Amino acid sequence: MKVLLINCPVRERAPPYSLNLGLAYLISFLRKAKHKVEVLDINGYRYSREEVEEKIKELKYDMVCTGGLITQYKYLKFLTPLLKKYHPDKPVVIGGNIANEIPHLLFVHTSTDIVMLGEAEETICELADALEKGTPLKNVNGMAYKENGKIIYTAPRKIIENIDTIPFPEWDLFPVEEYINNYKKVANNYRAMPMIITRGCPFVCKFCYHSFMGDKARFRSADNIIAEMKHLIEKYKINSIMFYDDLFLLNRKIVEELCNKMIEQKLNLKWNCLTRLEMLDENLILKMKKAGCIFISYGMESGSQTILDNMRKGINLQKAKETYNRVKKLGLITFGTFMIGYPGENMKTIRETVDYCKELGLPAEFFFATPYPGTSLYEEWKHKIPDEDKYVESLGDVYDLKLNMTDFSDEELIKIRESIEQELRKYCYSRPWIVARLIKYHYLQWGIKNTVISSLKKLYNFIPFAKVLHSNYIRRKPDHTKMQVQKAPATADQNKLEYAKKAATANA
């Protein structure tokens, strides 16, 4: 069977630098099952909607599969009718986070025939086999499909327990160099590609959705991870890894072993990860740094213990502060993300967050708290949403206020966010030790030239001479951090196509 995989754009207004790991895993499974695979990488080539339609007209396939994040719902409402228009007899299959959280919307408001629920690798292969042989779809676990106007749900699919058995993702059907070159522009010429070392999450944060990967954390062995790194180095000449794991340090023993092997085997890879501060300690930080880690991002969410407890985040702010100060002293670059507008938010909790950021001197970014379908937070607040379809369609830009869950007016909440960001910028950029750390961060990420430009851009509101330089030089230069939509190349057809204590105890 010939299976077409479509990589939808994540952000239509930004060039691609993050490859689709989910689709690459599907390719490896489908090929192993002896199915033919083709990829239409709309995200990579930045096809316009008119170009997408022309491509779809020309494509030949037996089944088409796409999906991804819930924020891509609006694009699927455009794409799936086109697929049915030109290939009405070919099944449209949706997987990923979006299929697991809003299957009912996909069946009603898009031209979706089948959704894959849970991990999709084994499901898509069995589905392709069933369609090819004409066997009943009800025998394929882990999906839902339309039949005679009804939605039929099959038995749940068991998770893949031993994820070392999963073949490495295959990238040859994607314009890999396009992604790598775009990432190089914002990351100091690092040739980077994505990897994961875990699946599943034991935490129960009310705002987070990860149901399709399950609540049981599974871990790759260090040897398996190293083998994939060596494969990427050899085939794509990479010198950097982006770890996509939500909780990279969930299994400390494996991370320590991984770092030891990276050091012993002199892989010389720079890498970044996302984790929780309470999972770090001085010895681990030093080992990670020696193994090539240059950047750690923390999903702090709030500097108010009250709000964190409401979220079921499981973070102790005092312990997090102590850990962060150790990280800072040891030279790793750090970044924090915070929410504003979580239920229970008031001026007291906002001030606690601002003061916490100041105390740490932590570069931070603020997003509006948003209830996403599939989360506990959404279930608590969905009665405030008059039109679920339109609401989900609006999800996308995390900087926009989607649903106000506070006693502030919308206008007040937006102004509060603007004011606290301005306050923190003024605080950080008026303190030399913070500025020095930021410059170091930019140097590691971007190199000397872009560090100078970026630093002046951020300082010009506070230093008179920088204003002059900004007006005379920077404004004439394109901002390398503002990614622009690129025209698809004429030759694009070459690729046609728990709380976690249990986990911590188990892994100690």
LINCOR-V10554 format. One record per backbone hydrogen bond with DSSP energy under -0.5 kcal/mol. NH is the residue of the N-H (numbers start at 1). CO is the residue of the C=O. If there is no record, write none. Layout:
nh: [NH NH]
co: [CO CO]
This chain:
nh: [3 3 4 5 5 6 7 7 8 14 19 21 24 25 26 27 28 29 30 31 32 33 34 35 36 38 40 41 42 42 43 45 46 47 52 53 54 55 56 57 58 59 62 63 64 65 66 68 72 73 76 77 78 78 79 80 82 82 83 84 85 86 87 90 91 93 93 94 95 98 100 101 102 106 107 108 109 110 112 112 113 114 115 116 117 117 124 125 126 127 128 129 130 131 132 133 134 135 139 140 141 142 144 145 146 147 150 152 152 153 154 154 161 163 165 166 170 174 176 178 179 180 181 182 183 184 185 186 186 187 187 189 190 192 193 195 199 201 206 208 213 214 214 217 218 220 225 226 227 228 229 230 231 232 233 234 235 236 237 238 239 240 241 242 243 243 244 244 248 250 252 253 255 256 257 258 259 260 261 262 263 264 265 266 267 270 271 272 273 274 275 279 280 285 286 287 288 289 290 291 292 293 294 295 296 297 298 299 300 300 301 302 305 308 309 310 311 312 312 313 317 320 321 322 323 324 325 326 327 328 329 330 331 332 333 335 336 337 338 339 340 345 350 351 352 353 354 355 356 357 358 359 360 361 362 363 365 367 368 369 372 375 377 379 380 381 381 382 384 385 386 391 392 393 394 394 395 395 398 400 402 405 405 407 413 414 415 416 417 418 419 420 421 422 423 424 425 426 427 428 429 430 430 431 432 434 435 436 437 438 439 440 441 442 443 444 445 446 447 447 451 452 453 454 455 456 457 458 459 460 462 463 466 467 467 468 469 470 471 472 473 474 475 476 477 477 480 482 483 488 492 494 495 496 496 502 504 505 506 507 508 508]
co: [1 36 63 3 38 65 5 40 6 11 17 19 20 21 22 23 24 25 26 27 28 29 31 30 1 3 5 39 7 40 7 41 42 42 48 49 50 51 52 53 54 55 2 2 91 4 93 95 69 70 72 73 74 75 75 76 78 79 79 80 81 82 83 87 62 64 91 114 66 68 96 97 98 102 103 104 105 106 106 110 92 92 144 94 115 142 120 121 122 123 124 125 126 127 128 129 130 130 136 137 139 155 115 152 113 150 147 145 150 151 143 152 159 161 162 163 24 171 174 175 175 176 177 178 179 180 181 182 183 183 184 184 187 190 240 242 218 214 311 205 210 210 211 215 199 197 221 222 223 224 225 226 227 228 229 230 231 232 233 232 191 191 270 193 241 272 195 242 274 247 250 507 251 252 253 254 255 256 257 258 259 260 261 263 262 239 292 241 295 245 297 276 277 281 282 283 284 285 286 287 289 288 271 271 333 273 335 275 298 337 337 300 303 304 305 306 307 308 309 308 315 316 317 318 319 320 321 322 323 324 325 326 328 327 294 296 363 298 365 301 367 342 346 347 348 349 350 351 352 353 354 355 356 357 357 361 336 338 398 340 370 372 206 375 376 377 378 378 381 382 384 387 388 389 390 391 391 392 396 397 400 341 403 345 409 410 411 412 413 414 415 416 417 418 419 420 421 422 423 424 425 426 427 428 430 431 431 432 433 434 435 436 437 438 439 440 441 442 442 443 447 448 449 450 451 452 453 454 455 456 459 459 463 463 464 464 465 466 467 468 469 469 470 473 473 474 478 479 481 46 489 491 492 493 497 499 500 501 502 503 504 505]
